[in-house]
Amino acid sequence: MENPLSRLGALMLMTLCAGVISGEAQENNLLPQPAQVSPREGRLAITDSFRISLSGYQEPRLRAAAQRLARRLARQTGIALPDRSEKAPSPAALVIHCDHAGEPVQTVREDESYRLEVRTEQARLTAPTPVGVLRGMETFLQLVDLDTRGFGVAAVDINDRPRFRWRGLLMDASRHWMPVPVIKRNLDAMAAVKLNVLHWHLSDDQGFRMESRRFPELQRLGSDGNYYTQADVREVIAYARERGIRVVPEFDMPGHTTSWFVSHPELASAPGPYVIERAWGIFDPAMNPTKAELYAFLDGFIGEMAALFPDEYFHIGGDEVNGKQWDHNPRIQAFMRRRGMKGNHDLQAYFNRRVLAIARQHGKKMIGWDEILHPELPKDIVVQSWRGQKSLAEAARQGYMGILSFGYYLDHILPASFHYKVDPMEGETAGLAEEQKSRILGGEACMWAEYVTPETVASRIWPRAAAIAERLWSPQEVKDVESMYRRLARVSRQLEGLGLTQRSSYGPMLERLTNMNDAAPLKVLADVLEPVKSLRLSQGHR
Ligand code: ACM
C-alpha cells in the first residue's frame, strides 16, 4: 500500500524545487568562483549508492577527508551514506586521484590546484597534492543541488587554482577568550571557502593566551586562566593541517604587551607594577629595546614557540607603539642619542632587527604589521598592511613581500560588498611593475575581538569573510556584487551545517533580551537596525 506520507513528501520536494529552479539562471553556486568553469550536458545523481574512492598517492589525511566528505554529503542531502568508502563498489560515483605528497609543513608555495570533472556516470577529482584534493572536495560539496529528480551535481569541468597564495583569517583570542572549539569551527568554515592561513593573535594588552613552559608566569598572571595549553595548540595545528590550513602565531611586540608585564615588569620601559588591561585602545606599556635581558628572554620564548608552531612564519606584531614610555625613560633616550637614532621608529627598527635575528636563529621568517617597514630591515620579511594599500605598494616597491588587511577588518561591521571591492592589486598597487606585484602574496580578513564573544564571533566573521575569500581566490574579474550576495546567503546556510552559529545564535540571543518571551517583535526592530560602524576607529584606535 502506498504511504500517503511519501506522496506528501514528494509533493513538498517538488514545491521546494520549483522555487529553487525558477529563481535562478545557469549561474553556479560556488563561492569562491573557480578559475575556469565549463558546464556540460548531464547530471550526476546523489543516491544511497554514492561512494567515494581514492587512487594514486594515499595518506591518512586524504582518507579522513573522504570520510568527512561522505558524512557532510549525507547530512546535506539527508541520504544515508556509509562513512567508510574502502569497499567502494566499482565504479565509485566520486573518484579522487592525488598525484603525490604535499609539503610536510604547508607553505605559501603549496600547490592548491585541482581539476573536477562531473559527468552523468561519475565525478573525477584530480590534484597534484592532498591540499588540492581538499579544495576540490569543498567545490564538489558546494555543487550539490536539488531538482525534481532529487539531489545531484550538474555535469561540469572545473580547472581551479588560487589567485593569491596567502588567504588568511586573523582571530584575536586576547581581547575576548576564544576556546578551542570556536577556533576549530572557524577552521572548518575557512576550509569551506578555501582560506588557507589562520593568523592566531595570541597576546595583547588584555590577555596572554599561550602556555609557556619556560615562563609559566606569563599565562598564570596574564590570562585570568584563559589560555591555550601546548596540547591545545598541537591539536589546533593538526586540525588545521587536515584542512589544508597553515597556522601563523602572532605575539605582538614591543607594544600591546601589558599582559606580559604583569608577570615580567622587568621587560617594560617603565617600572610598573602592571595589571591586565581591561579597556580597549592603544596603551603606553612597551618592551624596553635597550635591555640585553629582554633579548635573552625573547630568545627563550621565541625558541619555545618556534618549536611548537611548525609554520615557517612567525608574526611579531609591531603595530601601534605610541612611544610614550620610551620618551619618558632617560636611559632609553640616552641609548638613542648614543646610537644616533632620530626617533622612536628607529628604536623600533633596532628592536625588530634584534628580534628578526632571534626568529631566524630558530628557523623562522618574520612577518609584522606595516609599522615594521624600515629601510634597515632585510627584504625577507613580510609586511601586513592594515593602514592602506599605499603601504603595501611601498613595501613591494622596496622589495618586501606583503599581504593586505586594510579594507578587510571584519570588526568594522561594514557590508560584505565593501570588503568584496577591496582588491590587493587595485588602487596604489595597480601601478606596480610585474616583479613588484609578485611580492604581494594575498591578504587576511581580521577579526579583532574587542566587541565579540564566542557566542557572537561567528556572526561577525561569517558570511562576510567568504566575500574576502572569493576576492583572494577567484580571478580578478569576478566582481558581480549581486551574484556574490546570492551565493553568500547559500554558503552561510551551508556553514551552519558545519557547526557555525551566525544564524542559529541570533534567535536565542533575542529571546534572552526579551526575558525569554516571544522575540518576534524585537527581531523586526533588530533586522531594520544597523550596527555602529568602525567602533574601533571612533575610539581613535585602528
Ligand atoms: C592593527 O590593527 N593595529 C594591526
Boltz pocket constraint, residues with backbone or C-beta under 6 A from the ligand:
constraints:
  - pocket:
      binder: B
      contacts: [[A, 319], [A, 320], [A, 369], [A, 386], [A, 542]]
      max_distance: 6.0
